[in-house]
Amino acid sequence: MELLIPILLIVAGFLLILVEVYIIPGFNVVGILGFLLIVFAVGYVYLESGMVGGTVALVGSILVGVFFFWALWRSGAWERFVLSVSLSSDRESAVREHEQRKHFLGRTGKAVTPLRPAGTAEIDGVRIEVTTGGEYIAAGSEVCVVAMKRRAHVVRLASE
């Protein structure tokens, strides 16, 4: 009877952790409470049963915890905790984007919006972000792409 309370506390702790993983998303109080219940139960066994009983409870809890993490890994639930999309761009897409943007150099088109100094122009049937050297260009004016910046192309009036 003396060991029934810590065993039930350990089981309750692991159940709370499972509830945290599968039912309540995020890192909430339920998972922390489950972990604290397990730590309390192992400490309680150390106090009541001595070094041998406490070590058995600790090793058993660790083994059950490893099994749970393995089960999480196998079930795919672990992927909810890990960012699976890479936020950095790869070299090939950067080169491809640069080549597509370089295509507009020297081309002419029309300003779709007023360029004060930034706006949108249509070059070869494609709308792109453009900017001027600081001057105002009215919508509908003929523009020519003269340079590339990070996210915009630099344009001037085509008549210049």
C-alpha positions as CSV (number, residue, x, y, z in Angstrom):
1,M,0.0,0.0,0.0
2,E,2.9,2.3,0.8
3,L,4.2,2.1,-2.9
4,L,0.7,2.4,-4.4
5,I,0.6,6.2,-3.9
6,P,3.9,6.9,-5.7
7,I,3.0,4.5,-8.5
8,L,-0.3,6.2,-9.0
9,L,1.4,9.7,-8.9
10,I,3.9,8.6,-11.6
11,V,1.2,7.2,-13.8
12,A,-0.9,10.3,-13.3
13,G,2.1,12.4,-14.2
14,F,2.7,10.5,-17.4
15,L,-1.0,10.7,-18.2
16,L,-0.9,14.5,-17.8
17,I,2.1,14.7,-20.1
18,L,0.2,12.6,-22.7
19,V,-2.8,14.9,-22.3
20,E,-0.5,17.9,-22.9
21,V,0.9,16.3,-26.0
22,Y,-2.2,15.0,-27.7
23,I,-5.1,17.1,-26.4
24,I,-3.9,20.5,-25.2
25,P,-1.4,22.1,-27.7
26,G,1.5,24.1,-26.5
27,F,3.7,24.1,-23.4
28,N,1.0,24.5,-20.7
29,V,0.6,24.0,-17.0
30,V,-0.7,20.4,-17.5
31,G,2.6,19.1,-18.8
32,I,4.6,20.9,-16.1
33,L,2.2,19.6,-13.5
34,G,2.7,16.0,-14.8
35,F,6.5,16.4,-14.7
36,L,6.3,17.7,-11.1
37,L,4.1,14.9,-10.1
38,I,6.7,12.4,-11.4
39,V,9.6,14.2,-9.6
40,F,7.5,14.4,-6.4
41,A,6.6,10.7,-6.5
42,V,10.3,9.6,-7.1
43,G,11.4,11.8,-4.2
44,Y,8.7,10.4,-2.0
45,V,9.9,6.8,-2.8
46,Y,13.4,7.9,-1.9
47,L,12.2,9.1,1.5
48,E,9.9,6.2,2.2
49,S,11.9,3.2,0.7
50,G,15.4,4.4,0.9
51,M,18.1,4.4,-1.8
52,V,17.2,1.1,-3.5
53,G,13.5,1.8,-3.8
54,G,14.1,5.4,-4.9
55,T,16.6,4.2,-7.5
56,V,14.2,1.6,-8.8
57,A,11.5,4.3,-9.1
58,L,13.8,6.7,-10.8
59,V,15.1,4.2,-13.3
60,G,11.5,2.9,-14.0
61,S,10.3,6.5,-14.5
62,I,13.2,7.2,-16.9
63,L,12.5,4.0,-18.9
64,V,8.8,4.9,-19.2
65,G,9.7,8.4,-20.2
66,V,12.1,7.1,-22.9
67,F,9.3,4.8,-24.1
68,F,6.9,7.7,-24.3
69,F,9.3,9.9,-26.3
70,W,10.0,6.9,-28.6
71,A,6.2,6.5,-29.0
72,L,5.8,10.2,-29.8
73,W,8.6,10.0,-32.4
74,R,7.0,6.9,-34.0
75,S,3.4,8.3,-34.0
76,G,4.4,11.6,-35.7
77,A,3.3,13.7,-32.7
78,W,6.8,14.9,-32.2
79,E,6.6,16.8,-35.5
80,R,4.2,19.3,-33.8
81,F,7.1,20.4,-31.6
82,V,9.7,20.8,-34.4
83,L,9.7,23.4,-37.2
84,S,9.9,21.3,-40.4
85,V,10.0,24.1,-42.9
86,S,13.4,25.7,-43.6
87,L,13.2,29.5,-43.4
88,S,16.5,30.0,-45.2
89,S,16.5,30.0,-49.0
90,D,18.7,27.6,-50.9
91,R,21.4,28.8,-53.3
92,E,19.7,27.5,-56.4
93,S,16.4,29.4,-55.8
94,A,18.4,32.6,-55.1
95,V,20.3,32.2,-58.3
96,R,17.1,31.5,-60.2
97,E,15.4,34.6,-58.7
98,H,18.4,36.7,-59.6
99,E,18.3,35.5,-63.2
100,Q,14.6,36.2,-63.4
101,R,15.1,39.7,-62.1
102,K,18.1,40.3,-64.3
103,H,15.8,39.6,-67.3
104,F,14.2,43.1,-66.8
105,L,17.4,45.1,-67.1
106,G,17.3,47.4,-70.1
107,R,13.6,46.7,-70.8
108,T,11.0,49.3,-71.2
109,G,7.4,49.3,-70.0
110,K,4.7,51.5,-68.4
111,A,4.4,52.9,-64.9
112,V,1.1,51.3,-63.5
113,T,1.1,53.5,-60.4
114,P,2.6,57.0,-59.8
115,L,6.3,56.5,-58.9
116,R,7.0,58.8,-55.9
117,P,9.7,57.4,-55.9
118,A,8.5,53.8,-55.5
119,G,5.6,52.1,-57.2
120,T,4.6,49.4,-59.7
121,A,5.5,49.1,-63.4
122,E,4.5,46.6,-66.1
123,I,7.5,45.4,-68.0
124,D,6.9,42.6,-70.7
125,G,3.5,42.0,-69.3
126,V,4.7,41.4,-65.7
127,R,4.1,43.8,-62.9
128,I,7.2,44.5,-60.8
129,E,8.2,46.7,-57.9
130,V,10.2,49.7,-59.1
131,T,11.7,52.8,-57.7
132,T,13.2,55.9,-59.2
133,G,16.3,57.8,-58.4
134,G,14.1,60.2,-56.3
135,E,12.1,61.9,-59.1
136,Y,8.4,61.7,-59.6
137,I,7.1,59.7,-62.6
138,A,3.4,59.8,-63.4
139,A,1.3,56.7,-63.9
140,G,1.2,55.6,-67.6
141,S,4.6,57.0,-68.4
142,E,7.1,55.0,-70.4
143,V,9.9,53.8,-68.1
144,C,13.2,51.9,-68.7
145,V,14.8,49.6,-66.1
146,V,18.4,50.8,-65.5
147,A,19.5,48.9,-62.3
148,M,18.5,46.3,-59.7
149,K,18.3,46.8,-56.0
150,R,17.4,44.2,-53.4
151,R,13.7,43.9,-54.0
152,A,13.0,46.6,-56.6
153,H,14.3,47.6,-60.0
154,V,15.5,51.2,-60.6
155,V,13.7,52.9,-63.5
156,R,14.0,56.2,-65.4
157,L,11.8,57.8,-67.9
158,A,12.4,56.0,-71.2
159,S,12.7,59.3,-73.1
160,E,15.9,60.3,-71.2
